[in-house]
Amino acid sequence: MSDNVIIACPHCGGLNRAPRARLGAGEAPDCGRCHAPLFDGRPTELSSADAFDRLVGKTEIPVVVDFWAGWCGPCRAMAPEFAAAARDLEPAVRLAKLDTEAAPEIAQRYNIRGIPTMILFGNGREIKRQSGAIGRSAIVAFARA
């Protein structure tokens, strides 16, 4: 296991090498390209296939993606819980949200049939998924398991 991990910047997409020990200590570095914080305690909004592929495919820490839609009541109910879980999990785990209406090709790629659905990715590959609205503690447990 390397002492460093690659993290895609949620703002500019730049790839950053960060010491694994800093992330484990809860320290969040800034992007080397745009100088914005790599983590801000909120889920990253993914609005395109390119943004999804870069963030999920290039980031070497676990990434939990919430597949949702604005018209979905359970999705809207889970949103504050997901945001709270981001504060608990970052910088060890990245949380992101993908609007299935804005990027239907990604939802089709992962065979999303019901929303909300969360998928945990590791090194760009699906590790596990959970469908249905759940609370903060269950989201944290899902990401850490």
C-alpha positions as CSV (number, residue, x, y, z in Angstrom):
1,M,0.0,0.0,0.0
2,S,1.4,3.4,-1.0
3,D,1.9,6.2,1.4
4,N,0.1,8.5,-1.0
5,V,-3.4,8.5,-2.6
6,I,-4.7,10.2,-5.7
7,I,-7.7,12.4,-5.1
8,A,-9.6,14.2,-8.0
9,C,-10.5,17.8,-7.2
10,P,-14.3,18.2,-7.1
11,H,-13.8,21.8,-8.4
12,C,-11.4,21.6,-11.3
13,G,-10.9,17.9,-11.8
14,G,-7.2,18.1,-11.2
15,L,-5.5,15.0,-9.8
16,N,-3.7,15.5,-6.5
17,R,-1.4,13.2,-4.6
18,A,-2.1,13.4,-0.8
19,P,-0.3,11.6,2.1
20,R,-2.5,8.8,3.3
21,A,-1.5,9.6,6.9
22,R,-2.9,13.2,6.6
23,L,-6.3,11.9,5.5
24,G,-6.3,9.3,8.4
25,A,-5.7,12.2,10.8
26,G,-8.6,14.1,9.4
27,E,-6.5,16.7,7.6
28,A,-7.9,17.8,4.2
29,P,-5.3,19.2,1.7
30,D,-6.0,21.8,-1.0
31,C,-5.9,21.2,-4.7
32,G,-2.5,21.8,-6.3
33,R,-4.1,23.2,-9.4
34,C,-7.0,25.5,-8.3
35,H,-6.0,25.7,-4.6
36,A,-9.6,25.0,-3.4
37,P,-10.1,22.6,-0.5
38,L,-10.3,19.0,-1.7
39,F,-13.0,18.3,1.0
40,D,-15.5,20.8,2.4
41,G,-17.8,18.6,4.4
42,R,-20.5,18.4,1.7
43,P,-21.3,15.9,-1.0
44,T,-19.8,16.7,-4.4
45,E,-22.4,17.4,-7.0
46,L,-21.8,15.4,-10.2
47,S,-23.6,16.7,-13.2
48,S,-22.0,14.9,-16.2
49,A,-20.5,11.6,-17.2
50,D,-17.0,13.3,-17.4
51,A,-17.2,14.6,-13.9
52,F,-18.4,11.2,-12.6
53,D,-15.7,9.3,-14.4
54,R,-13.0,11.6,-13.3
55,L,-14.0,11.7,-9.6
56,V,-15.0,8.1,-9.2
57,G,-12.5,6.5,-11.6
58,K,-9.4,8.4,-10.6
59,T,-9.9,8.9,-6.8
60,E,-8.1,6.2,-4.8
61,I,-10.1,6.7,-1.6
62,P,-13.6,5.1,-1.3
63,V,-16.4,7.1,-3.0
64,V,-20.1,6.8,-2.1
65,V,-22.4,8.1,-4.8
66,D,-26.0,8.8,-4.1
67,F,-28.1,8.4,-7.3
68,W,-31.2,10.7,-6.9
69,A,-33.7,12.9,-8.7
70,G,-35.3,16.1,-7.7
71,W,-38.9,14.7,-8.1
72,C,-38.2,11.9,-5.7
73,G,-39.5,12.4,-2.1
74,P,-37.4,9.8,-0.4
75,C,-34.3,11.3,-2.2
76,R,-35.1,14.8,-0.8
77,A,-35.7,13.3,2.6
78,M,-32.4,11.6,2.6
79,A,-30.4,14.6,1.3
80,P,-29.7,16.2,4.7
81,E,-28.7,12.8,6.2
82,F,-26.3,12.2,3.3
83,A,-24.8,15.7,3.8
84,A,-24.4,15.1,7.5
85,A,-22.6,11.8,6.7
86,A,-20.2,13.7,4.5
87,R,-19.1,15.7,7.5
88,D,-18.6,12.5,9.4
89,L,-16.7,10.6,6.7
90,E,-14.5,13.1,4.9
91,P,-11.6,13.1,4.2
92,A,-11.3,9.3,4.5
93,V,-14.3,8.7,2.2
94,R,-15.7,11.0,-0.6
95,L,-19.4,11.4,-0.8
96,A,-21.0,12.5,-4.1
97,K,-24.5,13.0,-5.6
98,L,-25.5,12.2,-9.1
99,D,-28.8,13.6,-10.4
100,T,-30.1,10.7,-12.6
101,E,-32.1,13.2,-14.7
102,A,-29.0,15.3,-15.5
103,A,-26.8,12.2,-16.3
104,P,-29.1,9.3,-17.3
105,E,-26.2,7.6,-19.1
106,I,-24.5,7.0,-15.8
107,A,-27.7,5.7,-14.2
108,Q,-28.1,3.3,-17.1
109,R,-24.4,2.2,-16.9
110,Y,-25.0,1.1,-13.3
111,N,-28.4,-0.3,-13.9
112,I,-30.1,2.0,-11.4
113,R,-33.8,0.9,-11.2
114,G,-34.9,2.7,-8.1
115,I,-33.8,5.8,-6.3
116,P,-32.3,6.7,-4.0
117,T,-29.6,4.2,-4.6
118,M,-26.1,4.5,-3.1
119,I,-23.1,2.8,-4.6
120,L,-19.7,2.4,-2.8
121,F,-16.9,2.6,-5.3
122,G,-13.2,1.6,-4.6
123,N,-10.7,2.4,-7.3
124,G,-13.4,3.0,-9.8
125,R,-15.2,-0.3,-9.3
126,E,-18.5,-1.0,-7.6
127,I,-18.1,-2.6,-4.2
128,K,-21.7,-2.7,-3.0
129,R,-25.0,-0.9,-3.2
130,Q,-28.0,0.1,-1.1
131,S,-31.4,1.1,-2.4
132,G,-33.9,3.2,-0.4
133,A,-33.6,6.1,1.9
134,I,-31.6,5.6,5.1
135,G,-30.3,7.8,7.9
136,R,-27.0,9.3,8.7
137,S,-25.7,6.5,10.9
138,A,-26.7,3.8,8.3
139,I,-24.9,5.8,5.6
140,V,-21.8,6.0,7.7
141,A,-21.9,2.3,8.4
142,F,-22.5,1.6,4.7
143,A,-19.4,3.6,3.7
144,R,-17.2,2.1,6.4
145,A,-18.1,-1.6,6.0
